[in-house]
Amino acid sequence: MDDFSWTAAPQPPGLLDEGLIPEADLAESLGWSRDWIGKRRRRGEMPTHIKRGRTVLYLRPAVEAWLRAGLHSGNEGVTR
């Protein structure tokens, strides 16, 4: 029986990856913790995102619009 190695080869970034921001990078840019971003995401206070496995990625145009609108600094859209 042959001994095969099944480790995945590193994959080049996809064509669409340039338009995606990993949650960790967004947290670092904003000076927020990933936990805080996760809480805001679950409350619907973060821009459009997608999940790739466990990784949360934000769409760059949505983040830029969200920042321009100033939605990152207040409680807009929060219902209590």
TIDREN-354344 format. One record per atom (N, C-alpha, C, O): residue in one letter; x, y, z. Coordinates in nm, 4 decimals, padded with zeros to 6 digits. Layout:
N
@residuo:a	east:X	north:Y	up:Z
...
# end
This chain:
80
@residuo:m	east:00.0837	north:-00.1177	up:00.0000
@residuo:m	east:00.0000	north:00.0000	up:00.0000
@residuo:m	east:00.0885	north:00.1244	up:00.0000
@residuo:m	east:00.1844	north:00.1334	up:00.0767
@residuo:d	east:00.0555	north:00.2203	up:-00.0869
@residuo:d	east:00.1328	north:00.3439	up:-00.0958
@residuo:d	east:00.1019	north:00.4347	up:00.0215
@residuo:d	east:-00.0102	north:00.4366	up:00.0724
@residuo:d	east:00.2031	north:00.5104	up:00.0644
@residuo:d	east:00.1856	north:00.6074	up:00.1722
@residuo:d	east:00.1722	north:00.7456	up:00.1089
@residuo:d	east:00.2702	north:00.8044	up:00.0632
@residuo:f	east:00.0491	north:00.7962	up:00.1072
@residuo:f	east:00.0235	north:00.9262	up:00.0455
@residuo:f	east:00.0126	north:01.0338	up:00.1522
@residuo:f	east:-00.0386	north:01.0096	up:00.2615
@residuo:s	east:00.0595	north:01.1486	up:00.1204
@residuo:s	east:00.0434	north:01.2641	up:00.2088
@residuo:s	east:-00.0784	north:01.3423	up:00.1607
@residuo:s	east:-00.0860	north:01.3813	up:00.0442
@residuo:w	east:-00.1730	north:01.3647	up:00.2505
@residuo:w	east:-00.2973	north:01.4314	up:00.2130
@residuo:w	east:-00.3029	north:01.5761	up:00.2597
@residuo:w	east:-00.4114	north:01.6332	up:00.2712
@residuo:t	east:-00.1896	north:01.6351	up:00.2864
@residuo:t	east:-00.1920	north:01.7753	up:00.3275
@residuo:t	east:-00.2290	north:01.8609	up:00.2073
@residuo:t	east:-00.1824	north:01.8380	up:00.0956
@residuo:a	east:-00.3126	north:01.9586	up:00.2324
@residuo:a	east:-00.3592	north:02.0457	up:00.1247
@residuo:a	east:-00.2478	north:02.1401	up:00.0816
@residuo:a	east:-00.1743	north:02.1946	up:00.1640
@residuo:a	east:-00.2376	north:02.1575	up:-00.0470
@residuo:a	east:-00.1404	north:02.2526	up:-00.0996
@residuo:a	east:-00.1905	north:02.3938	up:-00.0727
@residuo:a	east:-00.3112	north:02.4178	up:-00.0776
@residuo:p	east:-00.1007	north:02.4878	up:-00.0444
@residuo:p	east:-00.1457	north:02.6259	up:-00.0246
@residuo:p	east:-00.2162	north:02.6753	up:-00.1496
@residuo:p	east:-00.1720	north:02.6508	up:-00.2618
@residuo:q	east:-00.3263	north:02.7449	up:-00.1282
@residuo:q	east:-00.4033	north:02.7927	up:-00.2419
@residuo:q	east:-00.3826	north:02.9415	up:-00.2611
@residuo:q	east:-00.3792	north:03.0174	up:-00.1642
@residuo:p	east:-00.3688	north:02.9831	up:-00.3851
@residuo:p	east:-00.3553	north:03.1269	up:-00.4097
@residuo:p	east:-00.4864	north:03.1963	up:-00.3766
@residuo:p	east:-00.5929	north:03.1352	up:-00.3845
@residuo:p	east:-00.4793	north:03.3235	up:-00.3397
@residuo:p	east:-00.6039	north:03.3943	up:-00.3114
@residuo:p	east:-00.6944	north:03.3940	up:-00.4331
@residuo:p	east:-00.6472	north:03.4035	up:-00.5464
@residuo:g	east:-00.8232	north:03.3833	up:-00.4100
@residuo:g	east:-00.9192	north:03.3863	up:-00.5192
@residuo:g	east:-00.9320	north:03.5268	up:-00.5764
@residuo:g	east:-00.8882	north:03.6245	up:-00.5156
@residuo:l	east:-00.9914	north:03.5349	up:-00.6914
@residuo:l	east:-01.0080	north:03.6645	up:-00.7560
@residuo:l	east:-01.0913	north:03.7601	up:-00.6722
@residuo:l	east:-01.0686	north:03.8810	up:-00.6755
@residuo:l	east:-01.1880	north:03.7074	up:-00.5968
@residuo:l	east:-01.2752	north:03.7933	up:-00.5182
@residuo:l	east:-01.2163	north:03.8309	up:-00.3830
@residuo:l	east:-01.2690	north:03.9198	up:-00.3162
@residuo:d	east:-01.1084	north:03.7657	up:-00.3412
@residuo:d	east:-01.0524	north:03.7912	up:-00.2089
@residuo:d	east:-01.0058	north:03.9346	up:-00.1907
@residuo:d	east:-01.0003	north:03.9832	up:-00.0777
@residuo:e	east:-00.9722	north:04.0033	up:-00.2987
@residuo:e	east:-00.9288	north:04.1417	up:-00.2870
@residuo:e	east:-01.0398	north:04.2305	up:-00.2318
@residuo:e	east:-01.0119	north:04.3336	up:-00.1707
@residuo:g	east:-01.1633	north:04.1921	up:-00.2525
@residuo:g	east:-01.2753	north:04.2709	up:-00.2050
@residuo:g	east:-01.3262	north:04.2268	up:-00.0697
@residuo:g	east:-01.4332	north:04.2699	up:-00.0267
@residuo:l	east:-01.2501	north:04.1403	up:-00.0008
@residuo:l	east:-01.2930	north:04.0882	up:00.1280
@residuo:l	east:-01.1945	north:04.1275	up:00.2375
@residuo:l	east:-01.0731	north:04.1268	up:00.2171
@residuo:i	east:-01.2489	north:04.1618	up:00.3541
@residuo:i	east:-01.1663	north:04.1994	up:00.4691
@residuo:i	east:-01.1907	north:04.0981	up:00.5804
@residuo:i	east:-01.3037	north:04.0859	up:00.6277
@residuo:p	east:-01.0891	north:04.0259	up:00.6230
@residuo:p	east:-01.1067	north:03.9333	up:00.7343
@residuo:p	east:-01.1465	north:04.0086	up:00.8617
@residuo:p	east:-01.1010	north:04.1205	up:00.8854
@residuo:e	east:-01.2309	north:03.9467	up:00.9424
@residuo:e	east:-01.2789	north:04.0113	up:01.0642
@residuo:e	east:-01.1632	north:04.0540	up:01.1550
@residuo:e	east:-01.1695	north:04.1601	up:01.2171
@residuo:a	east:-01.0592	north:03.9736	up:01.1630
@residuo:a	east:-00.9442	north:04.0080	up:01.2473
@residuo:a	east:-00.8796	north:04.1387	up:01.1997
@residuo:a	east:-00.8403	north:04.2218	up:01.2815
@residuo:d	east:-00.8687	north:04.1566	up:01.0681
@residuo:d	east:-00.8102	north:04.2793	up:01.0138
@residuo:d	east:-00.8999	north:04.3997	up:01.0402
@residuo:d	east:-00.8512	north:04.5081	up:01.0722
@residuo:l	east:-01.0306	north:04.3806	up:01.0267
@residuo:l	east:-01.1240	north:04.4896	up:01.0537
@residuo:l	east:-01.1174	north:04.5289	up:01.2006
@residuo:l	east:-01.1169	north:04.6476	up:01.2334
@residuo:a	east:-01.1124	north:04.4300	up:01.2891
@residuo:a	east:-01.1031	north:04.4579	up:01.4325
@residuo:a	east:-00.9776	north:04.5381	up:01.4633
@residuo:a	east:-00.9827	north:04.6353	up:01.5386
@residuo:e	east:-00.8664	north:04.4984	up:01.4062
@residuo:e	east:-00.7402	north:04.5688	up:01.4297
@residuo:e	east:-00.7474	north:04.7121	up:01.3776
@residuo:e	east:-00.7013	north:04.8049	up:01.4440
@residuo:s	east:-00.8044	north:04.7299	up:01.2601
@residuo:s	east:-00.8155	north:04.8640	up:01.2011
@residuo:s	east:-00.9015	north:04.9564	up:01.2855
@residuo:s	east:-00.8721	north:05.0753	up:01.2981
@residuo:l	east:-01.0082	north:04.9015	up:01.3437
@residuo:l	east:-01.0999	north:04.9827	up:01.4241
@residuo:l	east:-01.0547	north:04.9961	up:01.5693
@residuo:l	east:-01.1061	north:05.0804	up:01.6429
@residuo:g	east:-00.9590	north:04.9135	up:01.6104
@residuo:g	east:-00.9160	north:04.9136	up:01.7495
@residuo:g	east:-01.0162	north:04.8444	up:01.8407
@residuo:g	east:-01.0226	north:04.8733	up:01.9603
@residuo:w	east:-01.0939	north:04.7538	up:01.7845
@residuo:w	east:-01.1942	north:04.6769	up:01.8590
@residuo:w	east:-01.1466	north:04.5332	up:01.8731
@residuo:w	east:-01.0615	north:04.4872	up:01.7970
@residuo:s	east:-01.2026	north:04.4625	up:01.9716
@residuo:s	east:-01.1724	north:04.3203	up:01.9837
@residuo:s	east:-01.2606	north:04.2420	up:01.8859
@residuo:s	east:-01.3662	north:04.2893	up:01.8440
@residuo:r	east:-01.2156	north:04.1230	up:01.8510
@residuo:r	east:-01.2964	north:04.0370	up:01.7634
@residuo:r	east:-01.4262	north:03.9979	up:01.8331
@residuo:r	east:-01.5291	north:03.9816	up:01.7676
@residuo:d	east:-01.4222	north:03.9826	up:01.9657
@residuo:d	east:-01.5449	north:03.9506	up:02.0400
@residuo:d	east:-01.6481	north:04.0615	up:02.0248
@residuo:d	east:-01.7663	north:04.0346	up:02.0038
@residuo:w	east:-01.6028	north:04.1869	up:02.0354
@residuo:w	east:-01.6948	north:04.2998	up:02.0236
@residuo:w	east:-01.7552	north:04.3063	up:01.8831
@residuo:w	east:-01.8748	north:04.3307	up:01.8671
@residuo:i	east:-01.6729	north:04.2845	up:01.7837
@residuo:i	east:-01.7244	north:04.2833	up:01.6462
@residuo:i	east:-01.8244	north:04.1697	up:01.6297
@residuo:i	east:-01.9287	north:04.1879	up:01.5669
@residuo:g	east:-01.7940	north:04.0523	up:01.6856
@residuo:g	east:-01.8864	north:03.9392	up:01.6770
@residuo:g	east:-02.0214	north:03.9701	up:01.7404
@residuo:g	east:-02.1258	north:03.9343	up:01.6858
@residuo:k	east:-02.0194	north:04.0364	up:01.8549
@residuo:k	east:-02.1454	north:04.0747	up:01.9206
@residuo:k	east:-02.2241	north:04.1707	up:01.8329
@residuo:k	east:-02.3450	north:04.1550	up:01.8159
@residuo:r	east:-02.1560	north:04.2697	up:01.7775
@residuo:r	east:-02.2243	north:04.3666	up:01.6906
@residuo:r	east:-02.2755	north:04.2999	up:01.5635
@residuo:r	east:-02.3820	north:04.3357	up:01.5131
@residuo:r	east:-02.1999	north:04.2029	up:01.5112
@residuo:r	east:-02.2438	north:04.1317	up:01.3909
@residuo:r	east:-02.3719	north:04.0532	up:01.4194
@residuo:r	east:-02.4650	north:04.0540	up:01.3390
@residuo:r	east:-02.3758	north:03.9860	up:01.5338
@residuo:r	east:-02.4948	north:03.9082	up:01.5694
@residuo:r	east:-02.6162	north:03.9966	up:01.5949
@residuo:r	east:-02.7297	north:03.9516	up:01.5791
@residuo:r	east:-02.5940	north:04.1218	up:01.6342
@residuo:r	east:-02.7046	north:04.2166	up:01.6556
@residuo:r	east:-02.7424	north:04.2887	up:01.5266
@residuo:r	east:-02.8337	north:04.3714	up:01.5262
@residuo:g	east:-02.6734	north:04.2583	up:01.4178
@residuo:g	east:-02.7044	north:04.3207	up:01.2895
@residuo:g	east:-02.6478	north:04.4603	up:01.2737
@residuo:g	east:-02.6977	north:04.5381	up:01.1924
@residuo:e	east:-02.5450	north:04.4935	up:01.3495
@residuo:e	east:-02.4870	north:04.6279	up:01.3473
@residuo:e	east:-02.3613	north:04.6387	up:01.2623
@residuo:e	east:-02.2991	north:04.7448	up:01.2573
@residuo:m	east:-02.3236	north:04.5316	up:01.1960
@residuo:m	east:-02.2033	north:04.5332	up:01.1138
@residuo:m	east:-02.2445	north:04.5273	up:00.9671
@residuo:m	east:-02.3565	north:04.4883	up:00.9344
@residuo:p	east:-02.1527	north:04.5665	up:00.8796
@residuo:p	east:-02.1840	north:04.5607	up:00.7363
@residuo:p	east:-02.1968	north:04.4170	up:00.6861
@residuo:p	east:-02.1712	north:04.3210	up:00.7588
@residuo:t	east:-02.2367	north:04.4057	up:00.5613
@residuo:t	east:-02.2552	north:04.2763	up:00.4967
@residuo:t	east:-02.1291	north:04.1911	up:00.5101
@residuo:t	east:-02.0175	north:04.2397	up:00.4916
@residuo:h	east:-02.1489	north:04.0645	up:00.5423
@residuo:h	east:-02.0361	north:03.9732	up:00.5575
@residuo:h	east:-02.0725	north:03.8370	up:00.5001
@residuo:h	east:-02.1889	north:03.8067	up:00.4736
@residuo:i	east:-01.9698	north:03.7574	up:00.4823
@residuo:i	east:-01.9879	north:03.6183	up:00.4426
@residuo:i	east:-01.9020	north:03.5341	up:00.5348
@residuo:i	east:-01.8099	north:03.5847	up:00.5990
@residuo:k	east:-01.9325	north:03.4053	up:00.5410
@residuo:k	east:-01.8510	north:03.3142	up:00.6194
@residuo:k	east:-01.7890	north:03.2120	up:00.5260
@residuo:k	east:-01.8550	north:03.1560	up:00.4385
@residuo:r	east:-01.6624	north:03.1897	up:00.5467
@residuo:r	east:-01.5889	north:03.0854	up:00.4737
@residuo:r	east:-01.5349	north:02.9928	up:00.5818
@residuo:r	east:-01.4286	north:03.0167	up:00.6392
@residuo:g	east:-01.6104	north:02.8867	up:00.6081
@residuo:g	east:-01.5777	north:02.8010	up:00.7217
@residuo:g	east:-01.6056	north:02.8788	up:00.8495
@residuo:g	east:-01.7167	north:02.9278	up:00.8699
@residuo:r	east:-01.5050	north:02.8902	up:00.9351
@residuo:r	east:-01.5189	north:02.9689	up:01.0580
@residuo:r	east:-01.4760	north:03.1136	up:01.0399
@residuo:r	east:-01.4922	north:03.1954	up:01.1305
@residuo:t	east:-01.4222	north:03.1449	up:00.9253
@residuo:t	east:-01.3713	north:03.2790	up:00.8998
@residuo:t	east:-01.4831	north:03.3711	up:00.8538
@residuo:t	east:-01.5587	north:03.3381	up:00.7624
@residuo:v	east:-01.4927	north:03.4865	up:00.9179
@residuo:v	east:-01.5899	north:03.5878	up:00.8787
@residuo:v	east:-01.5166	north:03.6914	up:00.7943
@residuo:v	east:-01.4133	north:03.7450	up:00.8345
@residuo:l	east:-01.5719	north:03.7183	up:00.6771
@residuo:l	east:-01.5131	north:03.8141	up:00.5836
@residuo:l	east:-01.6160	north:03.9222	up:00.5530
@residuo:l	east:-01.7334	north:03.8929	up:00.5304
@residuo:y	east:-01.5716	north:04.0453	up:00.5526
@residuo:y	east:-01.6593	north:04.1575	up:00.5227
@residuo:y	east:-01.6340	north:04.2069	up:00.3812
@residuo:y	east:-01.5201	north:04.2093	up:00.3343
@residuo:l	east:-01.7399	north:04.2455	up:00.3147
@residuo:l	east:-01.7283	north:04.2983	up:00.1788
@residuo:l	east:-01.6750	north:04.4405	up:00.1865
@residuo:l	east:-01.7348	north:04.5264	up:00.2513
@residuo:r	east:-01.5629	north:04.4653	up:00.1206
@residuo:r	east:-01.4956	north:04.5949	up:00.1293
@residuo:r	east:-01.5889	north:04.7121	up:00.0963
@residuo:r	east:-01.5890	north:04.8099	up:00.1710
@residuo:p	east:-01.6681	north:04.7076	up:-00.0116
@residuo:p	east:-01.7567	north:04.8212	up:-00.0403
@residuo:p	east:-01.8584	north:04.8457	up:00.0722
@residuo:p	east:-01.8924	north:04.9603	up:00.1015
@residuo:a	east:-01.9065	north:04.7377	up:00.1348
@residuo:a	east:-02.0027	north:04.7523	up:00.2440
@residuo:a	east:-01.9363	north:04.8159	up:00.3658
@residuo:a	east:-01.9969	north:04.8993	up:00.4331
@residuo:v	east:-01.8121	north:04.7769	up:00.3944
@residuo:v	east:-01.7389	north:04.8351	up:00.5077
@residuo:v	east:-01.7137	north:04.9832	up:00.4819
@residuo:v	east:-01.7312	north:05.0660	up:00.5713
@residuo:e	east:-01.6730	north:05.0164	up:00.3604
@residuo:e	east:-01.6454	north:05.1568	up:00.3281
@residuo:e	east:-01.7715	north:05.2421	up:00.3421
@residuo:e	east:-01.7655	north:05.3525	up:00.3962
@residuo:a	east:-01.8849	north:05.1922	up:00.2942
@residuo:a	east:-02.0114	north:05.2655	up:00.3060
@residuo:a	east:-02.0515	north:05.2783	up:00.4529
@residuo:a	east:-02.0987	north:05.3837	up:00.4954
@residuo:w	east:-02.0333	north:05.1731	up:00.5291
@residuo:w	east:-02.0655	north:05.1707	up:00.6711
@residuo:w	east:-01.9820	north:05.2738	up:00.7469
@residuo:w	east:-02.0335	north:05.3450	up:00.8330
@residuo:l	east:-01.8534	north:05.2811	up:00.7144
@residuo:l	east:-01.7657	north:05.3797	up:00.7784
@residuo:l	east:-01.8041	north:05.5227	up:00.7389
@residuo:l	east:-01.8078	north:05.6119	up:00.8237
@residuo:r	east:-01.8326	north:05.5443	up:00.6096
@residuo:r	east:-01.8738	north:05.6778	up:00.5640
@residuo:r	east:-02.0029	north:05.7224	up:00.6318
@residuo:r	east:-02.0195	north:05.8403	up:00.6631
@residuo:a	east:-02.0937	north:05.6287	up:00.6543
@residuo:a	east:-02.2219	north:05.6618	up:00.7163
@residuo:a	east:-02.2091	north:05.6838	up:00.8672
@residuo:a	east:-02.3029	north:05.7308	up:00.9316
@residuo:g	east:-02.0933	north:05.6498	up:00.9229
@residuo:g	east:-02.0716	north:05.6689	up:01.0656
@residuo:g	east:-02.1445	north:05.5689	up:01.1534
@residuo:g	east:-02.1616	north:05.5921	up:01.2730
@residuo:l	east:-02.1877	north:05.4579	up:01.0951
@residuo:l	east:-02.2644	north:05.3597	up:01.1715
@residuo:l	east:-02.1780	north:05.2829	up:01.2706
@residuo:l	east:-02.2304	north:05.2135	up:01.3576
@residuo:h	east:-02.0468	north:05.2947	up:01.2582
@residuo:h	east:-01.9565	north:05.2220	up:01.3465
@residuo:h	east:-01.9416	north:05.2881	up:01.4827
@residuo:h	east:-01.8881	north:05.2274	up:01.5755
@residuo:s	east:-01.9886	north:05.4122	up:01.4956
@residuo:s	east:-01.9594	north:05.4854	up:01.6184
@residuo:s	east:-02.0762	north:05.4977	up:01.7143
@residuo:s	east:-02.0583	north:05.5459	up:01.8261
@residuo:g	east:-02.1946	north:05.4558	up:01.6743
@residuo:g	east:-02.3090	north:05.4749	up:01.7622
@residuo:g	east:-02.3923	north:05.3505	up:01.7750
@residuo:g	east:-02.3465	north:05.2398	up:01.7467
@residuo:n	east:-02.5140	north:05.3693	up:01.8176
@residuo:n	east:-02.6061	north:05.2580	up:01.8369
@residuo:n	east:-02.7162	north:05.2559	up:01.7330
@residuo:n	east:-02.8257	north:05.2069	up:01.7602
@residuo:e	east:-02.6894	north:05.3082	up:01.6146
@residuo:e	east:-02.7891	north:05.3093	up:01.5092
@residuo:e	east:-02.8338	north:05.1671	up:01.4776
@residuo:e	east:-02.7510	north:05.0767	up:01.4666
@residuo:g	east:-02.9606	north:05.1479	up:01.4637
@residuo:g	east:-03.0131	north:05.0180	up:01.4262
@residuo:g	east:-03.0300	north:04.9215	up:01.5431
@residuo:g	east:-03.0758	north:04.8088	up:01.5243
@residuo:v	east:-02.9937	north:04.9647	up:01.6629
@residuo:v	east:-03.0059	north:04.8770	up:01.7790
@residuo:v	east:-03.1459	north:04.8921	up:01.8375
@residuo:v	east:-03.1907	north:05.0034	up:01.8650
@residuo:t	east:-03.2128	north:04.7827	up:01.8558
@residuo:t	east:-03.3438	north:04.7863	up:01.9212
@residuo:t	east:-03.3270	north:04.7226	up:02.0583
@residuo:t	east:-03.2583	north:04.6217	up:02.0737
@residuo:r	east:-03.3888	north:04.7814	up:02.1540
@residuo:r	east:-03.3748	north:04.7299	up:02.2906
@residuo:r	east:-03.5062	north:04.6789	up:02.3385
@residuo:r	east:-03.5164	north:04.6310	up:02.4515
# end
